[in-house]
Amino acid sequence: MLSIQPSPTRFDEIKVNLLSGLTVALAMVPEAIAFALIAHVSPLTGLYAAVLVSFITAAFGGRPGMISGAAGALAVVMVALVVQHGVQYLFATIVLMGLLQILFAVAKLGKFIRMVPHPVMLGFVNGLAIVIFLAQFGHFKTTNADGGVVWITGSALYVMIGLIAATMAIIYVLPRFTKAVPSTLVAIIAVTLSVIYFGLDTKTVGDLGSIAGGLPSFHLPQVPWTLETLYIIFPYALILAAVGLIETLLTLNLIDEMTGTRGRPNKEALAQGAANIITALFGGMGGCAMIGQSMINIGNGALQRLSGIATSLFLLSFILFASRWIEMIPLAALIGVMFVVAEKTFEWGTLQLFGKVPKQDIFVGLLVGAVTIVADLAIAVIAGVIVSALVFAWEHAKKIAVHSEVNDAGAKVYALHGSLFFASVANFQALFEIADDPEQVIIDFKQARIVDHSAIVAIDHLASKYKAAGKTLHLKHLSADCQELLENAKAVIEVNLLEDPKYRISDDKLG
């Protein structure tokens, strides 16, 4: 009898996802601790968030292979709330944050992330790559005897630089010989063993804080359930929900592009919201997608849900059973990993775009990247989308044009081309030679489109000018909406039910 064996391909896929999950879990430990300290909560609060958010989004989210957990973009928003009102208010805020994210998913608003312009995506990626790179330099500081924070110097600095260089060298060189094991995992293990064997004095994960603990326990946030509490937590919840969704869905978009696959934004937002609610009820600080850890995972070839689930389970095992050994990992090894992540995340090809793409695209990309670095991700992306929309409107406004000729009856015919809206009104008004036109003037809108109320006002104003000049104006091929909204020009519209276009105008008067 033939026995059915798992195919080697499937076994290799499982191995890649499990080993990548272990690698990502190791890299997440110092990040989770650091973000927890930024938010003024205990290290375990950050680690519990990493465990729960990673597991739930990996198992039920819309983007297999993406890693979520406690994130720095959220931590910087949380700190003011925790300092002023305490950690219990943070847990209540994260519950509300999750509910808002679920409402976002139920309303199926995830589709709008596909509308983020490419220059904004490039600015987002490059800005976060720089943020990841710069964030590692915080580990080059230490506290002196006076309690002040200073840069490390001397042999401690040289040892750290040497270990970082060794880590990066292994990550870059090992794949040339074998890809059986993720090079990032080999680098972390090799550098850790070297530090232990040679007794090198360097900062370790344990220096950030202990990760030992038990299973997270369920509890409701200990806050007054009143309107006053809602007034306190709602603004923070709204900002956290927006930042979390923006970072998550943009990371989802990025992974889609890298892998040639398509994630499901609404499903991911739903899982993200549920994960944050559950995390807060079990003592976690909430989270969202983590681009650095996601890039490690995707770079290892781990594209299945198993990788994120494995990350969560490995993190939990560290907390329960392996804290002693995990705390021995030198920070230099993890810094080296994140330096490589920053280098691979940065879109170096954008440096070759200068002079080859429109200047406005370059400006938008630089703007988003800069604001991401100096402010936060949500503001950067919103600013980038607004500027891109204004640039689009400006460029589109310049495309309105007219072809004019005198017909056999002696009337001058203006054939308008393009979109007439608020940004193109000035150009539209400059197209006509009222003083020099004959007594009969025809404006044909067959190849044009009226978009908004500003366009209606411009047509009415033009009709008034021709009337004041004692000339007769005829308007052809306007939609029913235009015919209803026009006032001064209503009498000069020529209606042709067969040829007149049928489209809607954005105008409050139409309800």
BELSUL-V78703 format. One record per backbone hydrogen bond with DSSP energy under -1.0 kcal/mol. CO is the residue of the C=O (numbers start at 1). NH is the residue of the N-H. E is the energy in kcal/mol with one decimal. If there is no record, write none. Layout:
{{CO NH E} {CO NH E}}
//
This chain:
{{7 11 -2.2} {8 12 -2.9} {9 13 -2.1} {10 14 -2.2} {11 15 -2.5} {12 16 -2.7} {13 17 -2.2} {14 18 -2.4} {15 19 -2.8} {16 20 -2.3} {17 21 -2.0} {18 22 -2.0} {19 23 -2.3} {20 24 -2.9} {21 25 -2.2} {22 26 -2.1} {23 27 -2.0} {24 28 -1.9} {25 29 -1.2} {28 32 -3.2} {29 33 -2.2} {30 34 -2.8} {31 35 -2.8} {32 36 -1.9} {33 37 -2.3} {34 38 -2.1} {35 39 -2.0} {36 41 -2.7} {37 40 -1.0} {42 46 -1.1} {43 47 -2.3} {44 48 -3.0} {45 49 -1.3} {45 285 -1.4} {46 50 -2.0} {47 51 -2.5} {48 52 -2.6} {49 53 -2.5} {50 54 -1.5} {51 55 -1.9} {52 56 -2.5} {53 57 -2.2} {54 58 -1.9} {55 59 -2.4} {56 60 -2.4} {57 61 -1.9} {62 264 -2.1} {63 66 -2.0} {67 290 -3.0} {69 288 -2.0} {71 75 -1.9} {72 76 -1.9} {74 78 -1.9} {75 79 -1.6} {78 82 -2.3} {79 83 -2.5} {80 84 -2.0} {81 85 -2.8} {82 86 -1.6} {87 91 -2.1} {88 92 -1.9} {89 93 -2.2} {90 94 -2.5} {91 95 -1.8} {92 96 -2.0} {93 97 -2.8} {94 98 -2.3} {95 99 -1.9} {96 100 -2.4} {97 101 -2.0} {98 102 -2.1} {99 103 -2.3} {100 104 -2.0} {101 105 -1.9} {102 106 -2.9} {103 107 -2.2} {104 109 -1.9} {105 108 -1.6} {109 112 -1.7} {110 113 -1.6} {111 114 -1.5} {112 115 -1.5} {113 116 -1.2} {117 121 -1.8} {118 122 -2.6} {119 123 -2.3} {120 124 -2.6} {121 125 -2.7} {122 126 -2.7} {123 127 -2.6} {124 128 -2.3} {125 129 -2.2} {126 130 -2.0} {127 131 -2.2} {128 132 -3.0} {129 133 -2.1} {130 134 -3.0} {131 135 -2.4} {134 137 -1.3} {135 138 -1.3} {136 139 -1.6} {137 140 -1.3} {138 141 -1.1} {140 152 -3.0} {142 150 -3.1} {144 147 -1.8} {148 144 -3.0} {150 142 -3.2} {154 158 -2.0} {155 159 -2.9} {156 160 -2.0} {157 161 -2.6} {158 162 -2.5} {159 163 -2.5} {160 164 -2.5} {161 165 -2.6} {162 166 -2.2} {163 167 -2.4} {164 168 -2.5} {165 169 -2.4} {166 170 -2.2} {167 171 -2.1} {168 172 -2.2} {169 173 -2.7} {170 174 -2.3} {173 176 -2.0} {174 177 -2.2} {174 178 -2.4} {182 186 -1.9} {183 187 -2.4} {184 188 -2.2} {185 189 -2.4} {186 190 -2.9} {187 191 -2.5} {188 192 -2.1} {189 193 -2.5} {190 194 -2.0} {191 195 -2.1} {192 196 -2.1} {193 197 -3.0} {194 198 -2.5} {195 200 -1.7} {203 331 -2.3} {204 207 -1.4} {205 208 -1.6} {221 223 -1.9} {224 226 -1.9} {226 230 -1.7} {227 231 -2.5} {228 232 -1.5} {229 233 -2.6} {230 234 -2.7} {233 237 -2.8} {234 238 -2.7} {235 239 -2.1} {236 240 -2.9} {237 241 -2.6} {238 242 -2.2} {239 243 -3.0} {240 244 -2.8} {241 245 -2.3} {242 246 -2.6} {243 247 -2.6} {244 248 -2.2} {245 249 -3.0} {246 250 -2.2} {247 251 -1.9} {248 252 -2.3} {249 253 -2.2} {250 254 -2.3} {251 255 -2.5} {252 256 -2.3} {253 257 -2.1} {254 258 -2.2} {255 259 -2.4} {256 260 -1.7} {264 268 -2.2} {265 269 -2.6} {266 270 -2.2} {267 271 -2.2} {268 272 -2.6} {269 273 -2.4} {270 274 -2.3} {271 275 -2.6} {272 276 -2.1} {273 277 -2.0} {274 278 -2.4} {275 279 -2.6} {276 280 -2.3} {277 281 -1.7} {279 284 -2.9} {280 283 -1.2} {281 219 -2.7} {288 69 -2.6} {290 294 -2.4} {291 295 -2.2} {292 296 -1.8} {293 297 -2.3} {294 298 -2.8} {295 299 -2.5} {296 300 -1.4} {297 302 -2.2} {298 301 -1.5} {304 307 -1.0} {305 309 -2.2} {306 310 -3.0} {307 311 -2.2} {308 312 -2.0} {309 313 -2.4} {310 314 -2.8} {311 315 -2.3} {312 316 -2.3} {313 317 -2.2} {314 318 -2.2} {315 319 -2.0} {316 320 -2.3} {317 321 -3.0} {317 322 -1.6} {319 213 -2.0} {322 326 -2.5} {323 327 -2.4} {325 328 -1.1} {326 329 -1.6} {327 206 -2.2} {329 205 -2.2} {330 334 -1.0} {331 335 -2.7} {332 336 -2.5} {333 337 -1.7} {334 338 -2.2} {335 339 -2.3} {336 340 -2.0} {337 341 -2.2} {338 342 -2.5} {339 343 -2.2} {340 344 -2.6} {341 345 -2.2} {342 346 -2.0} {346 348 -1.5} {347 350 -1.9} {348 351 -1.6} {349 352 -1.3} {350 353 -1.3} {353 356 -2.6} {353 357 -1.4} {358 362 -1.6} {359 363 -2.6} {360 364 -2.3} {361 365 -2.3} {362 366 -2.4} {363 367 -2.7} {364 368 -2.6} {365 369 -2.2} {366 370 -2.6} {367 371 -2.7} {368 372 -2.2} {369 373 -1.5} {370 374 -2.4} {371 375 -2.7} {376 380 -1.9} {377 381 -2.7} {378 382 -2.6} {379 383 -2.6} {380 384 -2.4} {381 385 -2.6} {382 386 -2.4} {383 387 -2.6} {384 388 -2.4} {385 389 -2.4} {386 390 -2.4} {387 391 -2.7} {388 392 -2.6} {389 393 -2.5} {390 394 -2.4} {391 395 -2.8} {392 396 -2.9} {393 397 -2.2} {394 398 -1.2} {396 399 -1.4} {397 400 -1.1} {401 417 -3.0} {403 415 -3.1} {405 413 -3.7} {407 410 -1.8} {411 407 -2.8} {412 442 -3.1} {413 405 -1.7} {414 444 -3.3} {415 403 -2.2} {417 401 -2.6} {418 449 -1.8} {420 451 -2.5} {421 424 -1.5} {424 428 -2.3} {425 429 -2.3} {426 430 -1.1} {428 431 -1.5} {433 437 -1.2} {439 472 -3.0} {440 412 -2.2} {441 474 -2.5} {442 414 -3.6} {443 476 -2.5} {444 416 -2.3} {445 448 -1.6} {447 418 -1.5} {449 420 -2.9} {451 506 -2.6} {452 456 -1.4} {453 457 -2.5} {454 458 -2.0} {455 459 -2.2} {456 460 -2.4} {457 461 -2.5} {458 462 -2.1} {459 463 -2.4} {460 464 -2.0} {461 465 -1.8} {462 466 -2.1} {463 467 -2.2} {464 468 -2.4} {465 469 -1.5} {466 471 -2.7} {467 470 -1.4} {472 441 -2.6} {474 443 -3.0} {475 494 -3.2} {476 445 -2.4} {479 483 -2.1} {480 484 -1.8} {481 485 -2.0} {482 486 -2.6} {489 492 -1.3} {490 493 -1.1} {492 475 -2.6} {496 500 -3.2} {505 507 -1.2} {507 510 -1.4} {508 511 -1.9}}
//
